[in-house]
Amino acid sequence: MNREQYTRLEQIPNIGPSLAEDLRLVGISHPRDLIGRDPYEMYEELCLKTGERHDPCVIDAFISAVRFMEGEPKRPWWAYTSERKHKLASMDSSGQTKSSCGRPPEGSR
């Protein structure tokens, strides 16, 4: 399928108006901007820019959007939940994740 036909973020499977706005906050203004992006970094950037921790399911939607624009078939966002949980668990055990999207851990102030 030719992804060039997608000109608006809301045309991407699993991306509605709210997630489209989140994508714009992290510098994604056109569907092709998703190609090559890291959904986990996009999520961290979103949390930093908004100053709040978003539901981790946002990562699933970001994964689905990036993968779709990179040529994979469309899949529901929840098809990526297990992958995300596994990756975050492995990142946590290696100490590579940022705490609470850029906020210091509770009690560290």
DSSP file (Angstrom, degrees, kcal/mol; ACC not computed):
  #  RESIDUE AA STRUCTURE BP1 BP2  ACC     N-H-->O    O-->H-N    N-H-->O    O-->H-N    TCO  KAPPA ALPHA  PHI   PSI    X-CA   Y-CA   Z-CA
    1    1 A M              0   0    0      0, 0.0     2,-0.7     0, 0.0     3,-0.0   0.000 360.0 360.0 360.0 136.8    0.0    0.0    0.0
    2    2 A N    >   -     0   0    0      1,-0.2     3,-1.1     2,-0.0     4,-0.1  -0.672 360.0-167.0 -80.3 112.7    1.3    3.5   -0.9
    3    3 A R  G >  S+     0   0    0     -2,-0.7     3,-1.9     1,-0.2    -1,-0.2   0.617  75.4  84.3 -76.2 -11.6    1.6    5.5    2.3
    4    4 A E  G 3  S+     0   0    0      1,-0.3    -1,-0.2    27,-0.1    28,-0.1   0.727  76.2  70.7 -63.1 -20.3    2.0    8.7    0.3
    5    5 A Q  G <  S+     0   0    0     -3,-1.1     2,-0.7     2,-0.1    -1,-0.3   0.691  79.7  89.0 -70.2 -16.2   -1.7    8.9    0.1
    6    6 A Y    <   +     0   0    0     -3,-1.9    26,-0.2     1,-0.2     3,-0.1  -0.739  42.2 155.4 -86.4 116.6   -1.8    9.8    3.8
    7    7 A T        +     0   0    0     -2,-0.7     2,-0.4     1,-0.1    -1,-0.2   0.539  58.2  55.7-116.5 -13.6   -1.5   13.5    4.2
    8    8 A R  S >  S-     0   0    0     22,-0.1     3,-1.8     1,-0.1     4,-0.3  -0.955  76.0-131.1-123.3 142.3   -3.1   14.1    7.6
    9    9 A L  G >  S+     0   0    0     -2,-0.4     3,-1.8    20,-0.3     6,-0.1   0.858 106.3  63.5 -57.5 -36.6   -2.1   12.4   10.9
   10   10 A E  G 3  S+     0   0    0      1,-0.3    -1,-0.3     4,-0.1     5,-0.2   0.614  90.9  66.9 -67.9 -10.9   -5.7   11.5   11.6
   11   11 A Q  G <  S+     0   0    0     -3,-1.8    -1,-0.3     2,-0.1    -2,-0.2   0.639  80.3  96.1 -80.7 -14.9   -5.7    9.3    8.5
   12   12 A I  S X  S-     0   0    0     -3,-1.8     3,-2.0    -4,-0.3    53,-0.1  -0.568  91.7 -99.0 -77.1 135.6   -3.3    6.9   10.1
   13   13 A P  T 3  S+     0   0    0      0, 0.0    55,-0.1     0, 0.0    -1,-0.1  -0.274 107.0  14.4 -54.1 138.2   -4.9    3.9   11.8
   14   14 A N  T 3  S+     0   0    0      1,-0.1     2,-0.7    -4,-0.1    51,-0.1   0.427  99.7 112.5  76.3   3.3   -5.2    4.4   15.6
   15   15 A I    <   +     0   0    0     -3,-2.0    -1,-0.1    -5,-0.2    -3,-0.1  -0.903  38.5 168.0-112.6 109.6   -4.6    8.1   15.5
   16   16 A G     >  -     0   0    0     -2,-0.7     4,-2.4    -3,-0.1     5,-0.2  -0.323  55.4 -75.3-101.4-170.4   -7.5   10.3   16.3
   17   17 A P  H  > S+     0   0    0      0, 0.0     4,-1.9     0, 0.0     5,-0.1   0.877 128.4  49.5 -57.8 -41.4   -7.6   14.1   17.0
   18   18 A S  H  > S+     0   0    0      2,-0.2     4,-1.9     1,-0.2     5,-0.1   0.943 114.7  42.2 -67.2 -47.9   -6.1   13.8   20.5
   19   19 A L  H  > S+     0   0    0      1,-0.2     4,-2.5     2,-0.2    -1,-0.2   0.840 110.6  58.1 -68.2 -31.3   -3.1   11.6   19.5
   20   20 A A  H  X S+     0   0    0     -4,-2.4     4,-2.1     2,-0.2    -1,-0.2   0.911 106.8  48.5 -62.4 -40.5   -2.6   13.7   16.4
   21   21 A E  H  X S+     0   0    0     -4,-1.9     4,-1.9     2,-0.2    -2,-0.2   0.902 109.6  52.2 -65.7 -40.0   -2.2   16.7   18.6
   22   22 A D  H  X S+     0   0    0     -4,-1.9     4,-1.0     1,-0.2    -2,-0.2   0.911 108.7  51.1 -60.4 -41.9    0.3   14.8   20.8
   23   23 A L  H ><>S+     0   0    0     -4,-2.5     5,-2.6     1,-0.2     3,-0.7   0.901 107.3  52.8 -62.9 -40.3    2.2   13.9   17.7
   24   24 A R  H ><5S+     0   0    0     -4,-2.1     3,-1.8     1,-0.2    -1,-0.2   0.878 102.2  59.9 -62.6 -36.3    2.3   17.6   16.7
   25   25 A L  H 3<5S+     0   0    0     -4,-1.9    -1,-0.2     1,-0.3    -2,-0.2   0.794 106.2  47.9 -61.8 -27.5    3.7   18.4   20.1
   26   26 A V  T <<5S-     0   0    0     -4,-1.0    -1,-0.3    -3,-0.7    -2,-0.2   0.149 129.8 -92.7-102.4  19.8    6.7   16.2   19.4
   27   27 A G  T < 5S+     0   0    0     -3,-1.8     2,-0.8     1,-0.2    -3,-0.2   0.603  83.6 131.2  88.4  12.4    7.4   17.6   16.0
   28   28 A I      < +     0   0    0     -5,-2.6    -1,-0.2     1,-0.2    -2,-0.2  -0.870  13.1 151.8 -99.4 108.2    5.3   15.2   13.8
   29   29 A S        +     0   0    0     -2,-0.8   -20,-0.3     1,-0.2    -1,-0.2   0.581  64.2  37.1-111.2 -14.2    3.2   17.3   11.5
   30   30 A H  S >  S-     0   0    0    -22,-0.1     3,-2.2     1,-0.1     4,-0.4  -0.986  83.3-116.3-137.2 145.3    2.9   15.0    8.5
   31   31 A P  G >  S+     0   0    0      0, 0.0     3,-1.8     0, 0.0     4,-0.3   0.843 113.9  60.7 -50.9 -37.0    2.5   11.2    8.5
   32   32 A R  G >  S+     0   0    0      1,-0.3     3,-1.2   -26,-0.2   -25,-0.0   0.746  88.9  73.1 -65.3 -20.5    5.8   10.7    6.6
   33   33 A D  G <  S+     0   0    0     -3,-2.2    -1,-0.3     1,-0.2    33,-0.0   0.687  86.6  65.8 -65.5 -16.5    7.5   12.4    9.6
   34   34 A L  G X  S+     0   0    0     -3,-1.8     3,-2.2    -4,-0.4    -1,-0.2   0.747  73.7 107.9 -75.9 -23.7    6.9    9.2   11.6
   35   35 A I  T <  S+     0   0    0     -3,-1.2     3,-0.1    -4,-0.3    32,-0.1  -0.358  92.1   6.1 -63.1 124.5    9.2    7.1    9.4
   36   36 A G  T 3  S+     0   0    0      1,-0.3    -1,-0.3    30,-0.2     2,-0.1   0.401  97.7 133.0  85.8  -2.4   12.4    6.3   11.3
   37   37 A R    <   -     0   0    0     -3,-2.2    -1,-0.3    29,-0.1     3,-0.1  -0.480  58.0-124.4 -82.5 154.2   11.2    7.7   14.6
   38   38 A D     >  -     0   0    0      1,-0.1     4,-2.4    -2,-0.1     3,-0.2  -0.878  12.8-154.6 -97.7 114.1   11.5    5.9   17.9
   39   39 A P  H  > S+     0   0    0      0, 0.0     4,-2.0     0, 0.0    -1,-0.1   0.823  94.3  53.5 -59.3 -32.4    8.0    5.6   19.6
   40   40 A Y  H  > S+     0   0    0      2,-0.2     4,-2.2     1,-0.2     5,-0.1   0.894 110.3  46.1 -71.5 -39.6    9.6    5.4   23.1
   41   41 A E  H  > S+     0   0    0     -3,-0.2     4,-2.6     2,-0.2    -1,-0.2   0.881 110.6  54.1 -67.4 -38.2   11.6    8.6   22.6
   42   42 A M  H  X S+     0   0    0     -4,-2.4     4,-2.4     2,-0.2    -2,-0.2   0.915 108.8  49.4 -60.7 -42.4    8.5   10.3   21.2
   43   43 A Y  H  X S+     0   0    0     -4,-2.0     4,-2.5     2,-0.2    -2,-0.2   0.929 110.8  48.7 -63.0 -46.9    6.6    9.3   24.4
   44   44 A E  H  X S+     0   0    0     -4,-2.2     4,-2.3     1,-0.2    -2,-0.2   0.913 112.0  49.6 -59.7 -42.9    9.3   10.6   26.6
   45   45 A E  H  X S+     0   0    0     -4,-2.6     4,-2.7     2,-0.2    -1,-0.2   0.900 109.5  51.9 -63.5 -40.8    9.4   13.9   24.7
   46   46 A L  H  X S+     0   0    0     -4,-2.4     4,-2.1     2,-0.2     6,-0.3   0.933 110.3  48.3 -60.5 -46.4    5.6   14.2   24.9
   47   47 A C  H  X>S+     0   0    0     -4,-2.5     4,-1.6     1,-0.2     5,-0.9   0.906 113.2  47.8 -62.1 -41.6    5.8   13.7   28.7
   48   48 A L  H  <5S+     0   0    0     -4,-2.3    -2,-0.2     1,-0.2    -1,-0.2   0.917 112.5  48.5 -64.9 -43.4    8.5   16.3   29.0
   49   49 A K  H  <5S+     0   0    0     -4,-2.7    -2,-0.2     1,-0.2    -1,-0.2   0.842 119.4  37.5 -68.7 -32.9    6.7   18.8   26.9
   50   50 A T  H  <5S-     0   0    0     -4,-2.1    -1,-0.2     2,-0.2    -2,-0.2   0.632 101.1-130.9 -93.4 -14.7    3.4   18.5   28.7
   51   51 A G  T  <5S+     0   0    0     -4,-1.6     2,-0.3    -5,-0.2    -3,-0.2   0.718  74.1  93.8  72.8  20.0    4.9   18.1   32.2
   52   52 A E  S   <S-     0   0    0     -5,-0.9     2,-0.6    -6,-0.3    -2,-0.2  -0.984  79.1-111.2-143.1 154.4    2.8   15.0   32.9
   53   53 A R        -     0   0    0     -2,-0.3     2,-0.2    -3,-0.1    -9,-0.1  -0.752  36.6-151.6 -85.6 123.8    3.1   11.3   32.6
   54   54 A H        -     0   0    0     -2,-0.6    -7,-0.1   -11,-0.2    47,-0.0  -0.531  33.0 -80.5 -91.7 160.4    0.7   10.0   29.9
   55   55 A D    >   -     0   0    0     -2,-0.2     3,-2.4     1,-0.2     4,-0.3  -0.372  38.7-128.2 -56.6 132.3   -0.9    6.5   29.8
   56   56 A P  T >> S+     0   0    0      0, 0.0     3,-1.4     0, 0.0     4,-0.9   0.707 103.2  78.6 -59.9 -18.0    1.7    4.1   28.5
   57   57 A C  H 3> S+     0   0    0      1,-0.3     4,-1.9     2,-0.2     5,-0.2   0.735  78.5  72.1 -62.6 -19.3   -0.8    2.9   25.9
   58   58 A V  H <> S+     0   0    0     -3,-2.4     4,-2.5     1,-0.2    -1,-0.3   0.879  91.9  56.5 -60.4 -36.4    0.2    6.1   24.1
   59   59 A I  H <> S+     0   0    0     -3,-1.4     4,-3.1    -4,-0.3    -1,-0.2   0.919 103.3  53.6 -60.0 -42.3    3.4    4.2   23.3
   60   60 A D  H  X S+     0   0    0     -4,-0.9     4,-2.5     1,-0.2    -1,-0.2   0.917 109.9  46.8 -58.8 -43.9    1.4    1.4   21.7
   61   61 A A  H  X S+     0   0    0     -4,-1.9     4,-2.3     2,-0.2    -1,-0.2   0.895 112.2  50.4 -65.9 -39.5   -0.4    3.9   19.5
   62   62 A F  H  X S+     0   0    0     -4,-2.5     4,-2.7     2,-0.2     5,-0.2   0.914 110.4  49.9 -64.2 -42.0    2.9    5.5   18.6
   63   63 A I  H  X S+     0   0    0     -4,-3.1     4,-2.8     1,-0.2     5,-0.3   0.942 111.2  49.3 -59.9 -46.5    4.4    2.1   17.7
   64   64 A S  H  X S+     0   0    0     -4,-2.5     4,-2.2     1,-0.2    -1,-0.2   0.894 112.9  47.1 -61.9 -39.6    1.4    1.3   15.5
   65   65 A A  H  X S+     0   0    0     -4,-2.3     4,-2.4     2,-0.2    -1,-0.2   0.930 114.1  45.8 -68.6 -45.8    1.6    4.6   13.7
   66   66 A V  H  X S+     0   0    0     -4,-2.7     4,-1.5     1,-0.2    -2,-0.2   0.948 115.4  46.5 -62.0 -48.7    5.4    4.4   13.1
   67   67 A R  H  <>S+     0   0    0     -4,-2.8     5,-2.5    -5,-0.2    -1,-0.2   0.900 111.7  51.6 -63.2 -40.2    5.3    0.8   12.0
   68   68 A F  H ><5S+     0   0    0     -4,-2.2     3,-1.7    -5,-0.3    -1,-0.2   0.940 110.7  47.3 -61.4 -46.7    2.3    1.5    9.7
   69   69 A M  H 3<5S+     0   0    0     -4,-2.4    -1,-0.2     1,-0.3    -2,-0.2   0.738 107.0  58.6 -69.3 -20.5    4.0    4.4    8.0
   70   70 A E  T 3<5S-     0   0    0     -4,-1.5    -1,-0.3    -5,-0.2    -2,-0.2   0.410 131.2 -91.0 -87.2   2.3    7.2    2.2    7.6
   71   71 A G  T < 5S+     0   0    0     -3,-1.7    -3,-0.2     1,-0.3    -2,-0.1   0.373  80.9 133.6 112.3  -5.0    5.1   -0.3    5.6
   72   72 A E      < -     0   0    0     -5,-2.5    -1,-0.3    -6,-0.2     3,-0.1  -0.403  64.4 -94.7 -74.0 156.9    3.7   -2.8    8.1
   73   73 A P        -     0   0    0      0, 0.0     2,-0.1     0, 0.0    -1,-0.1  -0.314  50.5 -90.3 -66.1 154.9    0.1   -3.8    7.8
   74   74 A K        +     0   0    0     -6,-0.1    -9,-0.1    -3,-0.1   -60,-0.0  -0.443  52.0 174.7 -68.9 139.7   -2.4   -1.9   10.0
   75   75 A R        -     0   0    0     -2,-0.1    -7,-0.1   -11,-0.1     5,-0.1  -0.964  38.5 -92.3-139.3 153.1   -2.9   -3.5   13.4
   76   76 A P    >   -     0   0    0      0, 0.0     3,-2.0     0, 0.0     4,-0.2  -0.366  38.7-116.2 -64.8 150.1   -4.9   -2.3   16.4
   77   77 A W  G >  S+     0   0    0      1,-0.3     3,-2.0     2,-0.2     4,-0.2   0.845 113.1  63.2 -57.3 -34.8   -2.8   -0.4   18.9
   78   78 A W  G >  S+     0   0    0      1,-0.3     3,-1.0     2,-0.2     4,-0.4   0.624  83.4  77.4 -70.6 -10.2   -3.3   -3.1   21.6
   79   79 A A  G <  S+     0   0    0     -3,-2.0    -1,-0.3     1,-0.2     4,-0.3   0.674  96.9  48.4 -67.1 -15.3   -1.5   -5.5   19.4
   80   80 A Y  G <> S+     0   0    0     -3,-2.0     4,-2.6    -4,-0.2    -1,-0.2   0.421  83.7  94.0-103.5  -1.3    1.7   -3.8   20.6
   81   81 A T  H <> S+     0   0    0     -3,-1.0     4,-2.8     1,-0.2     5,-0.2   0.923  86.0  47.3 -60.8 -47.1    0.9   -3.8   24.3
   82   82 A S  H  > S+     0   0    0     -4,-0.4     4,-2.4     1,-0.2    -1,-0.2   0.914 112.7  49.8 -62.0 -43.0    2.8   -7.0   25.1
   83   83 A E  H  > S+     0   0    0     -4,-0.3     4,-2.6     2,-0.2    -1,-0.2   0.927 112.3  48.1 -59.8 -45.9    5.9   -5.8   23.1
   84   84 A R  H  X S+     0   0    0     -4,-2.6     4,-2.9     2,-0.2     5,-0.3   0.925 111.3  49.5 -62.7 -45.6    5.8   -2.5   24.9
   85   85 A K  H  X S+     0   0    0     -4,-2.8     4,-2.3     1,-0.2    -1,-0.2   0.908 112.6  48.1 -61.7 -41.4    5.5   -4.1   28.4
   86   86 A H  H  X S+     0   0    0     -4,-2.4     4,-2.2    -5,-0.2    -1,-0.2   0.930 113.6  46.5 -64.1 -45.7    8.4   -6.5   27.6
   87   87 A K  H  X S+     0   0    0     -4,-2.6     4,-2.4     2,-0.2    -2,-0.2   0.926 113.5  47.8 -65.2 -44.4   10.6   -3.7   26.3
   88   88 A L  H  X S+     0   0    0     -4,-2.9     4,-2.8     1,-0.2    -1,-0.2   0.893 110.9  52.0 -65.0 -38.3    9.9   -1.4   29.2
   89   89 A A  H  X S+     0   0    0     -4,-2.3     4,-2.0    -5,-0.3    -1,-0.2   0.911 111.9  45.8 -63.5 -41.2   10.5   -4.2   31.7
   90   90 A S  H  X S+     0   0    0     -4,-2.2     4,-1.0     2,-0.2    -2,-0.2   0.867 113.4  49.5 -70.6 -34.4   13.9   -4.9   30.1
   91   91 A M  H  X>S+     0   0    0     -4,-2.4     5,-2.3     2,-0.2     4,-0.5   0.912 110.3  51.1 -68.3 -41.4   14.8   -1.2   30.1
   92   92 A D  H ><5S+     0   0    0     -4,-2.8     3,-1.0     1,-0.2    -2,-0.2   0.903 108.1  51.9 -61.8 -41.6   13.8   -0.9   33.7
   93   93 A S  H 3<5S+     0   0    0     -4,-2.0    -1,-0.2     1,-0.3    -2,-0.2   0.762 111.9  46.3 -69.7 -23.0   16.0   -3.8   34.8
   94   94 A S  H 3<5S-     0   0    0     -4,-1.0    -1,-0.3    -3,-0.3    -2,-0.2   0.464 112.2-120.3 -96.0  -1.1   19.0   -2.3   33.0
   95   95 A G  T <<5S+     0   0    0     -3,-1.0    -3,-0.2    -4,-0.5    -2,-0.1   0.737  75.2 125.0  74.7  23.2   18.4    1.1   34.5
   96   96 A Q      < +     0   0    0     -5,-2.3     2,-0.2    -6,-0.2    -4,-0.2   0.504  41.4  96.1 -96.0  -4.0   17.9    2.8   31.1
   97   97 A T  S    S-     0   0    0     -6,-0.5     2,-0.3    -9,-0.1    -9,-0.0  -0.524  73.5-119.3 -88.8 156.1   14.5    4.5   31.5
   98   98 A K    >   -     0   0    0     -2,-0.2     3,-0.6     1,-0.1     2,-0.5  -0.673  36.8-107.3 -85.3 145.5   13.9    8.0   32.5
   99   99 A S  G >> S-     0   0    0     -2,-0.3     3,-0.9     1,-0.2     4,-0.6  -0.630  84.1 -24.9 -81.8 125.6   11.9    8.4   35.7
  100  100 A S  G >4 S-     0   0    0     -2,-0.5     3,-1.1     1,-0.3    -1,-0.2   0.815 118.5 -59.6  45.4  44.9    8.4    9.6   35.3
  101  101 A C  G <4 S-     0   0    0     -3,-0.6    -1,-0.3     1,-0.3   -50,-0.1   0.909 112.5 -35.1  55.7  48.4    9.0   11.3   32.0
  102  102 A G  G <4 S+     0   0    0     -3,-0.9    -1,-0.3     1,-0.3    -2,-0.2   0.310 108.4 118.7  95.2  -9.8   11.6   13.7   33.3
  103  103 A R  S << S-     0   0    0     -3,-1.1    -1,-0.3    -4,-0.6     3,-0.1  -0.662  71.7-104.6 -87.8 147.6   10.3   14.4   36.7
  104  104 A P        -     0   0    0      0, 0.0     3,-0.1     0, 0.0     5,-0.1  -0.368  46.5 -92.6 -66.2 150.4   12.5   13.5   39.7
  105  105 A P    >   -     0   0    0      0, 0.0     3,-1.8     0, 0.0     4,-0.2  -0.242  55.4 -81.8 -59.7 151.5   11.4   10.3   41.6
  106  106 A E  T 3  S+     0   0    0      1,-0.3    -3,-0.0     2,-0.1     0, 0.0  -0.254 116.6  18.4 -52.9 137.7    9.1   10.8   44.5
  107  107 A G  T 3  S+     0   0    0     -3,-0.1    -1,-0.3     1,-0.1     0, 0.0   0.505  92.4 107.6  80.4   4.7   11.0   11.8   47.7
  108  108 A S    <         0   0    0     -3,-1.8    -2,-0.1     1,-0.2    -1,-0.1   0.492 360.0 360.0 -94.3  -1.7   14.2   12.9   45.8
  109  109 A R              0   0    0     -4,-0.2    -1,-0.2    -5,-0.1    -3,-0.1   0.466 360.0 360.0 -87.7 360.0   13.6   16.6   46.4
